[in-house]
Amino acid sequence: MNTAAYSETWDLDVFFSGGSHSSEFHEYLKQLSHSLATFKQEVDEWKPASKIEDVQELAELLAEIRENSQHLRQAVAFVGCLQAQDVLDSHANELRGRVSVLSAEFNTTLSHFDEKLSNIEVDLWSDIMEKEPFNAIQFVLNERRQKAKEKLSKEQEALINALSVDGYHGWGEMYDALVSHVKIPFSDNDEEKELSVGQASNKFSHPNRKVRQEVFKSWENAWDQQADLLAATLNHLSGFRLAVYKERKWDTDILKEALSYNRMEKETLDTMWKVISDLKEPFKAFLERKAKLLGVENLSWFDLDAPVGDADHRYSFQEGAAFIIHHFREFGDKLADFTEIAFEDRWIEAADRPGKRPGGFCTSFPVSGQSRIFMTYSGTPSNVSTLAHELGHAFHSYALKDVHALNRSYAMNVAETASTFAEMIVADASLKSAKGKAERIHLLEDKIQRSVALLMNIHARFLFETRFYEERKKGVVSKERLNSLMLEAQKEAYGDSLEEYHPLFWASKLHFFITGTPFYNFPYTFGYLFSLGIYAKAMNEGKGFENQYMALLRDTGSMKVEELALKHLNADLTQRKFWEDGIKLCIEDVEEFLELTK
């Protein structure tokens, strides 16, 4: 197995040298600002076609949307990486402000463009959609037209976009600023340390319960100290969103924007959650068994990620990389070759050091045709799975590289498909290579714990957020009430099977404060179960399935998820069977775990 010396820090200089002080990036933003201003003027002057012969200008504007979108996305990705690698980089925070302004200006222009698009007469529009280059992107264009009809006038939408810089996205930035000051005290061999939230979160998988308990106590205290400010931040952010919904007449269904963004029907979402709720008993049995194995009557929140069985094995970053590449190749050469490039060309920031933001992500640099992956790697099997997960995201972008740029924008729910699929390849490979019963139990538990996270933890987030927004409509929701709502949601989602919960989870979880995507929760569960359906098909068809898999990924930006499932999996997502089949695969793991740990 190849153990090449891969770097644990990423290369951002290939995009713009000099980090947050990059003169190259400052010039890039200057040119981008000029390009966006030119585009705005052209849209303002554009008179939509009144006959089929007058569509050349529309084609040219669409080409400019493609180019400006990619260049803006490149800027957003670069600044996001700078902020993630060093939460105290004040220059990166300033750059984020500049990029946010450019994004708001571009969105305002797009709103104006979409409004004009929606005013093209229906019969003429149908004729246009039959012509090149429009027929290749007709799903996206029809979607833009429909969404424009559901929005306010261009003047009102322009005002919303202008106010959102400080009145909406600004609150997301406030969260980042507050988190950068959160430190978690920790005693390590009588040495007092201060951990970043990313470092502290890794301690919840520590084999020693006293360590987990100590970190959790400090964790809760640290978030509680910031809770008043974080509650105000969440209330202002959600208040802005609700005010916009009310003006657009979207407030009757708080999930309207999220469902539209994810290109899915409410019937699909309702069916998914109903099936999950109906099939939770085996996972409660798993949590009960895990508690016994850990020597406690009931698990507490800080025990959920605790290892079971042979927990001593650690993968160096080099070993983890080699393991991933080897098993990706068993699925397909394209995935493995792509992954080798990601490691060799330093696409990954994995170093375990202070100053990094928590969590992990993958972001795309479309102008350069590359991605960057961020995480904090400490060598656990779970870390290896996370790394595979983020590489799956990057491969998704790679699969779309030859697709029309306007057809590359896929929603979050299908974005989690490729990532979870890649994660499962590695999780199953780890199980197959387990040396002895103890290691198999450990790896099986780690795999099941991801099912618990996606079917229970994410469910708690969804329950909390939907209920919070309903209460927020009536006024500001206090810190104490936020804690109560979270506690109620966690008890319901986990079947009241834990001894101690995490009522301040709403404060510690970045996802509740993300402004770009509403309800940053249920798409994870959708993607997980959707990918199980794909994975089952891949196991049946063997290595030759890779081309079919890439065909599915290429369609993710140009159809609704129900159509995607019907075309590539012959499945109806509004019916229970698809979801039941996926969850039953997870239950099989639980049943094996219960048998092995009798």
C-alpha positions as CSV (number, residue, x, y, z in Angstrom):
1,M,0.0,0.0,0.0
2,N,1.4,3.4,-1.0
3,T,2.5,5.5,2.0
4,A,3.8,8.6,0.1
5,A,4.6,11.6,2.4
6,Y,1.5,13.7,1.8
7,S,1.4,17.2,3.4
8,E,-1.2,17.8,6.1
9,T,-1.5,21.5,5.1
10,W,-3.2,22.8,2.0
11,D,-1.8,25.0,-0.7
12,L,-3.8,28.2,-1.2
13,D,-0.9,30.1,-2.9
14,V,-1.7,28.3,-6.1
15,F,-4.8,30.5,-6.3
16,F,-3.5,33.7,-4.7
17,S,-0.1,34.0,-3.1
18,G,0.2,35.9,0.2
19,G,-2.9,34.7,2.1
20,S,-5.1,37.5,3.4
21,H,-2.5,40.1,2.5
22,S,-2.4,38.9,-1.1
23,S,-2.0,41.8,-3.6
24,E,-3.0,39.3,-6.3
25,F,-6.3,38.7,-4.6
26,H,-7.0,42.4,-4.0
27,E,-6.5,42.9,-7.8
28,Y,-8.7,40.0,-8.5
29,L,-11.5,41.5,-6.4
30,K,-11.0,44.8,-8.1
31,Q,-11.4,43.2,-11.5
32,L,-14.4,41.2,-10.3
33,S,-16.1,44.3,-9.0
34,H,-15.6,46.0,-12.4
35,S,-17.0,42.9,-14.2
36,L,-20.1,42.8,-11.9
37,A,-20.7,46.5,-12.5
38,T,-20.5,46.0,-16.3
39,F,-22.9,43.1,-16.0
40,K,-25.4,45.1,-14.0
41,Q,-25.4,47.9,-16.6
42,E,-26.0,45.3,-19.4
43,V,-28.9,43.8,-17.5
44,D,-30.4,47.2,-16.8
45,E,-30.3,48.0,-20.5
46,W,-31.4,44.6,-21.7
47,K,-34.8,44.5,-23.4
48,P,-36.0,40.9,-23.3
49,A,-36.7,39.2,-26.6
50,S,-40.1,39.7,-28.2
51,K,-39.4,37.3,-31.1
52,I,-37.3,34.2,-31.5
53,E,-34.7,36.0,-33.6
54,D,-33.8,38.3,-30.7
55,V,-32.2,35.8,-28.3
56,Q,-28.5,36.4,-29.0
57,E,-28.3,39.0,-26.2
58,L,-29.9,36.6,-23.7
59,A,-27.3,34.0,-24.7
60,E,-24.5,36.5,-24.1
61,L,-25.9,37.5,-20.7
62,L,-26.1,33.8,-19.6
63,A,-22.5,33.4,-20.6
64,E,-21.6,36.4,-18.3
65,I,-23.6,34.9,-15.5
66,R,-21.6,31.7,-15.8
67,E,-18.3,33.6,-15.8
68,N,-19.2,36.0,-13.0
69,S,-20.6,33.2,-10.8
70,Q,-17.5,31.1,-11.1
71,H,-15.2,34.0,-10.3
72,L,-17.3,35.1,-7.4
73,R,-17.4,31.5,-6.1
74,Q,-13.6,31.4,-6.4
75,A,-13.3,34.5,-4.1
76,V,-15.8,33.1,-1.6
77,A,-13.9,29.8,-1.4
78,F,-10.6,31.5,-0.9
79,V,-11.8,33.7,1.9
80,G,-13.6,30.8,3.5
81,C,-10.4,28.8,3.6
82,L,-8.4,31.7,5.1
83,Q,-10.9,32.1,7.9
84,A,-11.1,28.4,8.6
85,Q,-7.3,27.9,8.9
86,D,-7.0,30.9,11.3
87,V,-10.0,32.2,13.1
88,L,-8.0,35.1,14.4
89,D,-7.1,36.4,10.9
90,S,-8.6,39.8,11.0
91,H,-7.6,40.6,7.4
92,A,-9.5,37.5,6.3
93,N,-12.6,38.8,8.1
94,E,-12.3,42.1,6.3
95,L,-12.0,40.3,3.0
96,R,-15.2,38.4,3.8
97,G,-17.0,41.7,4.2
98,R,-15.8,42.8,0.8
99,V,-16.8,39.6,-0.9
100,S,-20.2,39.7,0.9
101,V,-20.9,43.1,-0.6
102,L,-20.0,41.8,-4.1
103,S,-22.2,38.8,-3.6
104,A,-25.1,41.0,-2.6
105,E,-24.6,43.2,-5.6
106,F,-24.5,40.3,-8.0
107,N,-27.6,38.7,-6.4
108,T,-29.4,42.0,-6.9
109,T,-28.5,42.1,-10.6
110,L,-29.6,38.5,-10.9
111,S,-32.9,39.3,-9.3
112,H,-33.4,42.0,-11.9
113,F,-32.3,39.6,-14.7
114,D,-34.7,36.9,-13.5
115,E,-37.6,39.3,-13.3
116,K,-37.1,40.2,-16.9
117,L,-36.7,36.6,-17.7
118,S,-40.1,35.9,-16.1
119,N,-41.8,38.5,-18.3
120,I,-41.0,36.8,-21.6
121,E,-44.3,35.6,-23.1
122,V,-45.0,31.9,-22.5
123,D,-45.1,30.7,-26.1
124,L,-42.0,32.5,-27.1
125,W,-40.3,31.1,-24.0
126,S,-41.2,27.6,-25.1
127,D,-39.7,28.2,-28.5
128,I,-36.5,29.7,-26.9
129,M,-36.0,26.6,-24.8
130,E,-35.9,24.4,-27.9
131,K,-32.9,26.3,-29.3
132,E,-29.2,26.1,-28.6
133,P,-27.6,27.0,-26.1
134,F,-30.8,27.2,-24.0
135,N,-32.1,23.7,-24.4
136,A,-29.1,22.3,-22.5
137,I,-29.9,24.4,-19.4
138,Q,-33.7,24.7,-19.7
139,F,-34.3,23.1,-16.3
140,V,-32.2,25.8,-14.6
141,L,-33.8,28.6,-16.7
142,N,-37.3,27.4,-16.0
143,E,-36.5,27.2,-12.3
144,R,-35.1,30.8,-12.3
145,R,-38.3,32.0,-14.0
146,Q,-40.6,30.3,-11.5
147,K,-38.6,31.6,-8.5
148,A,-38.7,35.1,-9.9
149,K,-42.5,35.0,-10.0
150,E,-42.5,34.1,-6.3
151,K,-40.4,37.1,-5.3
152,L,-41.0,40.8,-4.8
153,S,-40.3,43.6,-7.3
154,K,-36.8,44.2,-8.4
155,E,-36.6,47.4,-6.2
156,Q,-37.7,45.5,-3.1
157,E,-35.4,42.5,-3.8
158,A,-32.5,45.0,-4.4
159,L,-33.2,46.6,-1.0
160,I,-33.3,43.2,0.7
161,N,-30.0,42.2,-0.9
162,A,-28.4,45.5,0.2
163,L,-29.7,45.3,3.7
164,S,-28.7,41.6,4.0
165,V,-25.0,42.4,4.0
166,D,-25.1,43.9,7.5
167,G,-28.6,42.9,8.6
168,Y,-28.4,39.2,7.7
169,H,-25.0,37.8,6.6
170,G,-23.5,40.1,9.2
171,W,-25.0,38.1,11.9
172,G,-23.5,34.9,10.4
173,E,-20.1,36.7,10.6
174,M,-20.9,37.7,14.2
175,Y,-21.2,34.0,15.1
176,D,-17.8,33.3,13.5
177,A,-16.3,36.2,15.5
178,L,-17.8,34.9,18.8
179,V,-16.6,31.4,18.2
180,S,-13.1,32.5,17.5
181,H,-12.9,33.6,21.2
182,V,-14.3,30.4,22.6
183,K,-11.6,28.4,24.4
184,I,-12.1,25.1,26.2
185,P,-9.9,24.5,29.3
186,F,-8.4,21.1,29.4
187,S,-6.0,19.3,31.8
188,D,-3.5,17.0,30.1
189,N,-1.1,15.2,32.5
190,D,-1.4,18.1,35.0
191,E,-0.7,20.6,32.2
192,E,-3.4,23.2,31.7
193,K,-4.3,23.8,28.1
194,E,-6.8,25.8,26.2
195,L,-8.3,23.9,23.2
196,S,-10.0,25.4,20.2
197,V,-13.5,24.2,19.7
198,G,-12.2,21.9,16.9
199,Q,-9.6,20.3,19.1
200,A,-12.1,20.0,22.0
201,S,-14.7,18.3,19.8
202,N,-12.2,15.6,18.9
203,K,-11.9,14.7,22.6
204,F,-15.5,13.4,22.6
205,S,-14.2,10.3,20.9
206,H,-11.5,9.8,23.7
207,P,-11.6,6.2,25.2
208,N,-11.4,7.6,28.8
209,R,-14.9,8.6,30.0
210,K,-13.4,11.0,32.6
211,V,-11.7,12.9,29.8
212,R,-14.9,13.1,27.8
213,Q,-16.9,14.2,30.9
214,E,-14.3,16.8,31.8
215,V,-14.2,18.3,28.3
216,F,-18.0,18.3,28.1
217,K,-18.4,20.2,31.4
218,S,-15.9,22.8,30.1
219,W,-17.5,22.8,26.7
220,E,-21.0,23.5,28.1
221,N,-19.6,26.2,30.4
222,A,-17.7,27.9,27.5
223,W,-20.8,28.0,25.3
224,D,-23.0,29.2,28.2
225,Q,-20.7,32.1,28.7
226,Q,-21.4,33.2,25.2
227,A,-25.0,32.1,25.1
228,D,-26.6,35.5,25.6
229,L,-24.7,37.0,22.6
230,L,-25.3,33.8,20.6
231,A,-29.0,33.9,21.3
232,A,-29.2,37.5,20.2
233,T,-27.3,36.6,17.1
234,L,-29.6,33.7,16.2
235,N,-32.7,35.8,16.9
236,H,-31.6,38.6,14.7
237,L,-30.5,36.3,11.9
238,S,-33.8,34.4,11.9
239,G,-35.8,37.6,12.4
240,F,-34.3,39.0,9.1
241,R,-35.1,35.8,7.3
242,L,-38.7,35.7,8.6
243,A,-39.3,39.4,7.7
244,V,-38.2,38.6,4.1
245,Y,-40.5,35.5,4.1
246,K,-43.4,37.6,5.3
247,E,-43.0,40.2,2.5
248,R,-42.8,37.5,-0.1
249,K,-45.8,35.7,1.4
250,W,-43.7,32.6,2.1
251,D,-44.4,32.6,5.9
252,T,-47.2,30.1,5.7
253,D,-44.6,27.3,5.3
254,I,-41.3,28.0,7.0
255,L,-39.8,25.2,4.8
256,K,-40.7,26.7,1.5
257,E,-37.3,28.2,0.7
258,A,-35.4,25.1,2.0
259,L,-37.5,22.7,0.0
260,S,-37.2,24.8,-3.1
261,Y,-33.4,25.2,-2.7
262,N,-33.1,21.4,-2.3
263,R,-35.4,20.8,-5.3
264,M,-37.6,18.4,-3.4
265,E,-41.3,18.0,-2.5
266,K,-42.6,18.3,1.1
267,E,-44.2,14.9,0.7
268,T,-40.8,13.4,0.2
269,L,-39.5,15.1,3.3
270,D,-42.5,14.1,5.4
271,T,-42.3,10.5,4.3
272,M,-38.6,10.3,5.1
273,W,-39.0,11.6,8.7
274,K,-42.1,9.4,9.3
275,V,-40.3,6.3,8.3
276,I,-37.3,7.2,10.4
277,S,-39.5,7.9,13.5
278,D,-41.2,4.5,12.9
279,L,-38.0,2.6,12.7
280,K,-36.0,4.0,15.6
281,E,-36.3,1.1,18.1
282,P,-33.2,-0.8,16.9
283,F,-31.1,2.3,17.3
284,K,-32.4,2.8,20.9
285,A,-31.4,-0.9,21.5
286,F,-27.9,-0.1,20.1
287,L,-27.6,2.9,22.5
288,E,-28.7,0.7,25.4
289,R,-26.1,-2.0,24.5
290,K,-23.4,0.6,24.1
291,A,-24.1,2.0,27.6
292,K,-23.7,-1.5,29.1
293,L,-20.4,-2.0,27.2
294,L,-19.2,1.3,28.6
295,G,-20.2,0.4,32.1
296,V,-23.0,2.9,32.6
297,E,-26.7,2.6,32.9
298,N,-27.5,5.1,30.2
299,L,-25.3,7.0,27.8
300,S,-24.8,10.8,28.1
301,W,-24.3,13.1,25.2
302,F,-20.5,13.0,25.7
303,D,-20.6,9.2,25.3
304,L,-22.2,9.1,21.9
305,D,-18.9,9.2,20.0
306,A,-17.0,7.1,22.6
307,P,-15.2,4.1,21.0
308,V,-16.2,0.6,21.8
309,G,-14.0,-2.5,21.4
310,D,-10.4,-2.3,20.2
311,A,-9.9,1.5,20.2
312,D,-6.2,1.6,20.1
313,H,-5.6,1.6,16.4
314,R,-4.7,5.0,14.9
315,Y,-4.0,5.8,11.3
316,S,-1.3,8.3,10.5
317,F,-2.3,10.8,7.9
318,Q,-0.2,8.9,5.4
319,E,-1.8,5.6,6.3
320,G,-5.3,7.1,6.2
321,A,-4.6,8.5,2.7
322,A,-3.2,5.2,1.5
323,F,-6.2,3.2,2.9
324,I,-8.7,5.6,1.2
325,I,-7.0,5.5,-2.2
326,H,-6.7,1.7,-2.1
327,H,-10.3,1.1,-1.4
328,F,-11.6,3.8,-3.7
329,R,-9.8,2.0,-6.4
330,E,-11.7,-1.2,-5.7
331,F,-14.8,0.9,-6.6
332,G,-13.4,2.7,-9.6
333,D,-10.2,4.0,-11.1
334,K,-11.5,7.5,-11.7
335,L,-12.3,8.1,-8.1
336,A,-8.9,6.7,-7.0
337,D,-6.9,8.6,-9.5
338,F,-8.7,11.8,-8.6
339,T,-8.1,11.2,-4.9
340,E,-4.3,10.7,-5.5
341,I,-4.2,14.1,-7.2
342,A,-6.0,15.7,-4.2
343,F,-3.3,14.4,-1.8
344,E,-0.3,15.0,-4.1
345,D,-1.3,18.6,-5.0
346,R,-2.1,19.6,-1.3
347,W,-5.8,20.1,-1.5
348,I,-6.3,19.1,2.1
349,E,-5.8,21.0,5.4
350,A,-5.7,18.3,8.1
351,A,-3.2,19.5,10.7
352,D,-4.2,19.2,14.4
353,R,-3.3,22.6,15.7
354,P,-4.8,25.6,17.6
355,G,-6.6,28.4,15.8
356,K,-8.6,26.4,13.3
357,R,-12.4,26.6,13.2
358,P,-14.3,23.4,14.1
359,G,-15.7,20.9,11.8
360,G,-14.9,20.0,8.2
361,F,-15.9,21.1,4.7
362,C,-15.0,20.9,1.1
363,T,-15.2,24.0,-1.1
364,S,-14.8,24.4,-4.8
365,F,-12.5,26.7,-6.8
366,P,-14.3,26.5,-10.1
367,V,-12.0,28.9,-12.1
368,S,-9.1,26.7,-11.2
369,G,-10.9,23.4,-11.5
370,Q,-9.8,22.3,-8.0
371,S,-11.3,21.9,-4.5
372,R,-10.0,22.3,-1.0
373,I,-10.8,20.1,2.0
374,F,-10.7,21.3,5.6
375,M,-10.7,19.2,8.8
376,T,-8.7,18.5,11.9
377,Y,-7.2,15.0,11.7
378,S,-6.1,13.1,14.8
379,G,-5.9,9.6,13.4
380,T,-9.1,7.9,14.5
381,P,-11.1,5.6,12.1
382,S,-13.8,8.3,12.3
383,N,-11.3,10.9,11.0
384,V,-10.5,8.6,8.1
385,S,-14.2,8.4,7.3
386,T,-14.6,12.1,7.5
387,L,-11.6,12.6,5.1
388,A,-13.3,10.2,2.7
389,H,-16.5,12.0,3.1
390,E,-15.0,15.4,2.1
391,L,-13.1,13.7,-0.8
392,G,-16.5,12.5,-2.0
393,H,-17.7,16.1,-2.2
394,A,-14.6,17.0,-4.2
395,F,-15.2,14.1,-6.6
396,H,-18.8,15.3,-7.1
397,S,-17.4,18.7,-8.4
398,Y,-14.9,16.8,-10.6
399,A,-17.7,14.7,-12.1
400,L,-19.5,17.9,-13.2
401,K,-16.4,19.5,-14.8
402,D,-17.6,18.9,-18.4
403,V,-21.2,19.8,-17.7
404,H,-22.5,23.3,-18.6
405,A,-21.5,25.6,-15.8
406,L,-25.1,26.6,-15.1
407,N,-26.0,22.9,-14.6
408,R,-23.3,22.4,-11.9
409,S,-25.2,24.1,-9.1
410,Y,-26.6,21.2,-7.1
411,A,-28.5,21.4,-3.9
412,M,-27.2,20.4,-0.5
413,N,-29.3,17.2,-0.2
414,V,-27.7,15.6,-3.3
415,A,-24.4,17.2,-2.4
416,E,-24.3,14.8,0.6
417,T,-24.8,11.9,-1.8
418,A,-21.3,11.6,-3.2
419,S,-19.7,12.4,0.2
420,T,-21.7,9.7,2.1
421,F,-21.1,7.2,-0.7
422,A,-17.3,7.7,-0.4
423,E,-17.6,7.5,3.4
424,M,-19.4,4.1,3.1
425,I,-16.7,2.7,0.8
426,V,-14.1,3.3,3.5
427,A,-16.3,2.3,6.5
428,D,-17.1,-1.1,4.9
429,A,-13.5,-1.6,3.8
430,S,-12.4,-1.0,7.4
431,L,-14.9,-3.6,8.6
432,K,-13.7,-6.2,6.1
433,S,-10.1,-5.6,7.1
434,A,-10.8,-5.8,10.8
435,K,-8.3,-8.1,12.7
436,G,-10.4,-10.0,15.3
437,K,-13.7,-9.6,17.0
438,A,-12.8,-6.6,19.2
439,E,-11.7,-4.5,16.2
440,R,-14.8,-5.5,14.2
441,I,-17.0,-4.4,17.1
442,H,-15.1,-1.1,17.3
443,L,-15.4,-0.4,13.6
444,L,-19.0,-1.6,13.4
445,E,-19.9,0.7,16.3
446,D,-18.2,3.6,14.6
447,K,-20.2,3.0,11.4
448,I,-23.5,2.7,13.4
449,Q,-22.8,5.8,15.2
450,R,-23.0,7.7,11.9
451,S,-26.4,6.2,11.4
452,V,-27.4,7.4,14.9
453,A,-26.0,10.9,14.0
454,L,-28.0,11.2,10.8
455,L,-31.2,9.5,11.9
456,M,-31.3,11.0,15.5
457,N,-29.0,13.9,15.9
458,I,-30.0,15.5,12.6
459,H,-33.7,14.8,13.4
460,A,-33.2,16.7,16.7
461,R,-31.7,19.7,14.7
462,F,-34.7,19.6,12.4
463,L,-37.3,19.4,15.2
464,F,-35.5,22.2,17.1
465,E,-35.2,24.6,14.1
466,T,-38.8,24.2,12.8
467,R,-40.2,24.8,16.3
468,F,-37.8,27.7,16.9
469,Y,-38.9,29.5,13.8
470,E,-42.5,29.1,14.6
471,E,-41.9,30.7,18.0
472,R,-39.6,33.3,16.5
473,K,-42.6,34.5,14.4
474,K,-44.2,35.7,17.7
475,G,-41.1,37.5,19.1
476,V,-37.6,37.1,20.4
477,V,-36.8,33.6,21.9
478,S,-34.8,33.7,25.1
479,K,-31.6,31.7,25.7
480,E,-33.5,29.7,28.3
481,R,-36.3,28.9,25.8
482,L,-33.7,27.9,23.2
483,N,-32.2,25.5,25.7
484,S,-35.6,24.0,26.4
485,L,-36.5,23.7,22.7
486,M,-33.2,21.9,22.1
487,L,-33.6,19.6,25.1
488,E,-37.2,18.6,24.0
489,A,-36.0,18.0,20.4
490,Q,-33.1,15.8,21.5
491,K,-35.3,13.7,23.9
492,E,-37.8,13.1,21.1
493,A,-35.2,12.3,18.4
494,Y,-33.2,10.0,20.7
495,G,-36.3,8.3,22.1
496,D,-35.4,9.7,25.6
497,S,-32.6,7.1,25.8
498,L,-29.8,9.4,27.1
499,E,-29.0,10.3,30.7
500,E,-27.6,13.8,29.9
501,Y,-28.3,15.9,26.9
502,H,-26.7,19.0,25.3
503,P,-29.2,21.9,25.6
504,L,-26.6,24.4,24.3
505,F,-26.1,22.5,21.1
506,W,-28.0,25.3,19.3
507,A,-25.1,27.6,20.3
508,S,-22.2,25.3,19.5
509,K,-23.5,24.1,16.1
510,L,-22.4,26.4,13.2
511,H,-25.2,25.1,11.0
512,F,-27.9,27.0,12.8
513,F,-26.1,30.3,11.9
514,I,-25.4,29.7,8.2
515,T,-27.1,32.4,6.2
516,G,-26.5,31.0,2.7
517,T,-28.6,27.9,3.2
518,P,-31.8,27.7,5.3
519,F,-32.4,24.5,7.4
520,Y,-28.9,23.1,7.1
521,N,-30.0,19.8,8.6
522,F,-32.4,17.5,6.8
523,P,-30.4,17.4,3.5
524,Y,-27.7,15.4,5.4
525,T,-30.2,12.7,6.3
526,F,-31.7,12.7,2.8
527,G,-28.2,12.4,1.3
528,Y,-27.3,9.6,3.6
529,L,-30.3,7.5,2.8
530,F,-30.2,8.4,-0.9
531,S,-26.6,7.3,-1.1
532,L,-27.4,4.0,0.6
533,G,-29.7,3.2,-2.3
534,I,-26.9,4.1,-4.7
535,Y,-24.4,2.1,-2.7
536,A,-26.6,-1.0,-2.7
537,K,-26.8,-0.8,-6.5
538,A,-23.0,-0.3,-6.7
539,M,-22.4,-3.5,-4.6
540,N,-24.6,-5.5,-6.9
541,E,-23.1,-4.3,-10.1
542,G,-19.4,-4.1,-9.2
543,K,-16.6,-2.0,-10.5
544,G,-18.3,-1.2,-13.8
545,F,-20.9,0.9,-11.9
546,E,-18.6,3.9,-11.7
547,N,-19.7,5.3,-15.1
548,Q,-23.4,5.0,-14.1
549,Y,-22.6,6.7,-10.8
550,M,-20.9,9.6,-12.5
551,A,-23.9,9.9,-14.9
552,L,-26.1,10.3,-11.8
553,L,-23.8,12.9,-10.3
554,R,-23.8,14.9,-13.6
555,D,-27.6,15.1,-13.4
556,T,-27.7,16.4,-9.8
557,G,-27.7,20.1,-10.9
558,S,-30.4,19.8,-13.6
559,M,-33.4,18.0,-12.2
560,K,-35.5,17.6,-9.0
561,V,-34.5,14.8,-6.6
562,E,-37.7,12.8,-7.3
563,E,-36.8,12.8,-11.0
564,L,-33.2,11.9,-10.3
565,A,-34.2,8.9,-8.2
566,L,-36.7,7.7,-10.7
567,K,-34.3,8.0,-13.6
568,H,-31.2,6.4,-12.0
569,L,-32.6,4.2,-9.2
570,N,-36.2,3.6,-10.5
571,A,-37.4,4.7,-7.0
572,D,-40.3,6.8,-5.9
573,L,-39.1,9.0,-3.0
574,T,-42.7,10.0,-1.9
575,Q,-43.3,6.3,-1.0
576,R,-42.1,4.6,2.2
577,K,-40.3,1.6,0.4
578,F,-37.2,3.5,-0.7
579,W,-36.6,5.0,2.8
580,E,-37.4,1.7,4.6
581,D,-34.9,-0.2,2.4
582,G,-32.2,2.3,3.3
583,I,-32.8,2.2,7.0
584,K,-33.0,-1.6,7.0
585,L,-29.4,-1.6,5.7
586,C,-28.5,0.4,8.8
587,I,-30.5,-1.9,11.1
588,E,-28.5,-4.9,9.7
589,D,-25.4,-3.3,11.1
590,V,-27.2,-2.9,14.5
591,E,-28.3,-6.5,14.5
592,E,-24.8,-7.7,13.9
593,F,-23.4,-5.4,16.6
594,L,-26.0,-6.7,19.1
595,E,-25.1,-10.3,18.2
596,L,-21.3,-9.7,18.6
597,T,-21.7,-8.0,21.9
598,K,-24.1,-10.5,23.6
